[in-house]
């Protein structure tokens, strides 16, 4: 499928979505949201794809939401419609049945940062910087930033970052747990692909169920989450991949998973 605001390519088991609005520093427009969701669902349906990578340019992952869209929002009803679009985007990434990795270089600000927070894993080059700058323009992060950021870095640190609206560098982002891996500048995409190469050797249903167990379970009390985990694990014990995985381990051979 042809897109106007993103570029897609499959590289082995990795499906790469590259944000492609260089003239707007990859600001996330309504059109880009729709195209990312379309591409993500296409990747999910392709059995040879084991994970999705979202990346930008060397200079900029994304500077945030496209303010040309945001300035048109002048009522509560329009705001609800606009931010429901954002939540559909972040929900798509968070609920996708395959791992989603953000490979980040350069600016990763506000809406772009919120989109990255909805990914399962974040890898960044040393030149990357991160911020949620909503308080600078009299707004509040509305694409999940007030909820996902504190869940990842802790309440106090999340509040500090959103109160100040000041950027932090990649080293600090790594220190506080905002990103999973810190690599030399220009190497974030390569690192993300190397991670997907590992995932290719793992059972697809295991990855999907792990993702669901963690994301849903973190929204429950512990007892309910353990019940949910038990439901998922008993379900996966009835799959062919479970039989193949255990048999391969006992026979000391490489497992060949089929996602069934």
N, C-alpha and C positions, 0 to 999 in steps of 0.2 A: 504493500500500500504506500502511496505517495503522501508525504506530509509537508507542510509549509514552515512549521516552527521547530521541528525536530528532525534528526537524522537517525535512522535505525539500521542496525547491521547485526547479523549473527556471526559470532566468531567461535566456532566449536560449540561448547555447551553454554556459552555466554551470549545473551541478547542485550546489546548495548543501545541505549536510548541517549542520544547526544542532544542537549538543548542547543538550539541554533537560531538565536536572535542576537547576533553580535552587535548590531546597531543599538540595541536596547539593553546591552549587558545581560542578555538572557533573562530579562524580566518575564515573569510568568503571566501571560495573558490568558483570557478565557479560552481562546483558540488553542493555546499550548496545553492547557489543562485537559481539554477534550482529546487532543492528539496523544498526550502521554497515556491517558487511560486506554485509548484504543490500542496503542502499541503494547501496553502491558498485558492486556487481555489476549492479544494475538500471541504474545510470547508464552503466556500461560497455557494456551491451547496446543502449542508445539511440543511434542514429547521429547524432542532432542535438546530442547532448552532446559537447563537445570537451574539457571538463575538469571535475574535481570540486573543490569548495571545502568544507573543513571549518572550521566556526567555532563560536563559543560566544556568550556575552552580552558586553555592553560591559564588565561588571565581571569576568568570568571566562571564560577559554577552558576550562580544566579544572584543578581543584585536585589531580588525580591519580587513582590507583586508589581504588575504593570500599573502604575499610578494613573495612566490614562483610563483604565477601567475603573479604578477605585474612586476617582474624582466624580464619576457619574453617579455614584451611590449617594443619594441625598435623603433617603427615608429609611425607616426601620424595615419596611417591606422589601425595598431594594437591597438593603444590607443582608437580610435573611436569604434572599435568592442568591446573592453574590457569594456569601460564605458557605452556603450549602454546596456550591460548586467546588469550593476549596476542600470541604470535608469529603465530598465524593472522590476527589483526587487522592487525598491522603489516605482515605479509607481503602481505596483500590490498592494502593501500595502496601498498606499494612495487612490487608486481608488476602492479598494475592497468594495463590497456592504454591508459590516458589519463593526462595529467598530474593530479596531486593537489596542491592548494595549501592550506596551513593559514593562515587569516586570524585573527590572534590579537589579542585585547584582554584586558587584566587578567591574572590569575594563569595561568601555564602551568607547572605544577609536576609533577615526577616522572612518573607514568604519562601524564599529559596532555602533558608535554614529550616523553616517549618516543614517543607517538603522532605528535606534530608532527614529530619527527625522521625518522619513516618517510615523511612526505610529501615530495614532490619539491622544493617551494618553500615558504618561510615568509615571510609578510608580517605585520608587527606595528605596532600603534599605539604612540604614544610612552608611553602609560601602562602598557604590558605589562611583566611581570616573569617571569623564568625561573629554575627551580631543579630539581635532582634531589636530594631530601631524604632519600634512603634511609638514610644513615648516622645520621640523627637518631633513627630508630626501630629501629636494629639490623638493618637488612636491606641488600641490594644491589639496585641497579636491575636488574629482571628482564624488562623488555619491550624489551630491545635498547639501553638507554641506555649501558651500558659499552662497546658496540661502535660504535654510530652516532655518539654525541657526539664521541669522539676522532677519528673519520674526518672529521667536519665542521669541528671547531675545533682539531684537533691534540691529540696525546697529553697534553702537559703542561697545557694549559688545561683539557682534559676532566677530568684527574685533580684539578686544583685545584678545579673546580666540584663534583665529586662528593665529594672529601674534606671540604670546608667545609660543604656542604649549605646554603650561603647563597644567597639570590636575587640575581640581577643585573638591572639595569634594561634597557629596550629599547635604549637607546643603546649600552650595553656589549655587548649581544647582537649588535647590528649591527656593532660594531667588530671583534668576533672572528669574524664570519662565521656565527653561529648563525642569524641571520635574513638574508634576501635584501634586503628592502626595509623601511625605517622610514618611517612616515607619521604624520600627526597623529592623536591619539586619536579613535577612532570611525570612522576611514576605512580600516581594514584590509580590510574586506569589499569596499568600493568599488574599492580598488586591485586586489584579487584578480580582481574581475570585469573590470576594464580589461585585465588581463593575458590573461584568457581570450578577450576580444574580439580580441586579436592572434592567439592560437592558432587562432581560428576561420578565419583566413585561411591557415593552414598545412596541409600535407597530414597527415591523421590517421595514416596508416601511418608517415610520417616521425617524428611525435611518439612513437608507440608503439615504434618501432625504436630511436630515440635513447635513450629511457628504458631499454630493455632492454640496449642496448650499454653504457651507462654503469654501471648498477647491477651487471650481471653482470661486466663487464670490470674493475671496481674490485676484484673478488674474485680476479682471476687475475694471473699474471705478465704482463709487457708483451707478450711474444711470443704467448702464448695469447690475450690480449685483442685483439691486432691481427688474429689469425686469425679470432676471433669477429666482429669488426667487418667484416672482408672478407666473411664468410658472410652477414651481414645486408645489407650494401650491395649485394652481387650479387643477393640475393633481391629487394630493392626495385627494382632496375633492371628487373625484369621486370613491373612493375605499370603499370596504366593511368595512375595518378596521376603516376608519373615522366614518362611521355610527355606528359601534359597540362602538368605543371610546366615542363618544358624548352621545349615548344612555346610556351606562354604567354610565357615570358621572351624567346624569340627574336622572337615576334610583337608584343612590347611591349603585352601585354594582361593583365588579371587572370586568374589561374588559377582553375579551378573543379574542386576536388577532390571525389572521391566515396568515397574510402576503399577503393579497389580497384586 
